[in-house]
């Protein structure tokens, strides 16, 4: 594997054959540059998928767990664009969604000029936790600005343990013990309230519903692969189950893969079988063309 500056330490010693193009500027907001890193497989042209990190919309990094997650998926033949987006301490929703839409547009405009062998006509998105929430919204919410700014649509979505209904977070019942990264008392205001720029979700219930993927399920949405642990002590699997049911009810190709005994951000998600499910789904959907329904349940092995 070869890597430029910026992400070399995060992915050092990873799979051979993966090239990293780091710190590409895809946009700027209020004078602050926004970056993405490209993880490129040896075989090209390659299907392209965005990666959106978790962290409660308030923290996290596009390079976190890159060696464990992004490099193996790239090694399997999927180009991954790890995208920086504005956090809640920098700007309230819909800023992070606007950022990832901008990243899609930038990739479509520049894929050919980069000379990296990327197929950006059909793009997927993959995200975890807060990133899974943004991935679902990106897939479900066409942007009215696309006619002026360019196509920000995606054609496949992989959501790991996503928050799909912000209005339920205050009453969610954990299915397992708190994951190891949860220490100390819950933040106040909550992560969801901070995302919305409010003191509480109840104060902005209409905005919370509008920022929830379950509110935007529609016929014709792209195929989804949802993956969740059934012992999630932070975001119960009912978030994925509910979105899965809603998608299927509207005729969307959607698969749900429940990882037995897995908690939030569990190491089981970084296991070869989990990453293989992601890569197989993305490759099947993006390479099959817009009129095919392959890649849903069959790619994940669960419907």
Number of C-alpha atoms within 10 A of each C-alpha: 19 17 18 13 10 13 19 18 13 15 21 13 11 18 18 13 16 24 20 25 19 20 19 14 15 20 15 12 11 5 7 9 13 19 19 24 23 25 28 31 29 19 15 14 16 22 27 29 33 26 29 26 28 24 14 19 24 17 13 17 15 20 23 16 14 22 20 19 19 27 26 23 28 28 22 18 22 30 34 27 30 28 25 25 26 22 19 22 12 11 17 17 19 14 18 21 20 16 20 24 21 22 25 25 20 19 23 20 15 13 17 13 11 10 8 16 19 24 20 23 16 18 24 32 30 28 24 25 25 26 28 28 28 31 30 30 21 24 24 22 18 16 15 9 10 14 9 7 13 16 19 25 22 26 21 28 31 30 28 27 33 30 31 29 21 23 21 15 18 12 7 14 14 16 19 18 12 16 16 11 8 10 8 6 6 9 10 10 14 17 22 26 22 23 25 23 17 16 14 18 25 13 11 16 15 11 15 22 18 15 24 20 25 24 17 20 22 16 14 12 22 22 26 31 28 27 26 30 26 22 23 25 21 22 26 24 25 20 22 28 19 13 25 22 15 18 24 16 14 13 12 21 23 27 28 22 21 18 18 11 13 20 28 28 20 18 11 17 22 17 12 14 12 18 19 17 21 24 24 20 28 32 22 20 27 27 16 13 12 12 7 11 17 18 26 25 19 15 21 23 13 13 15
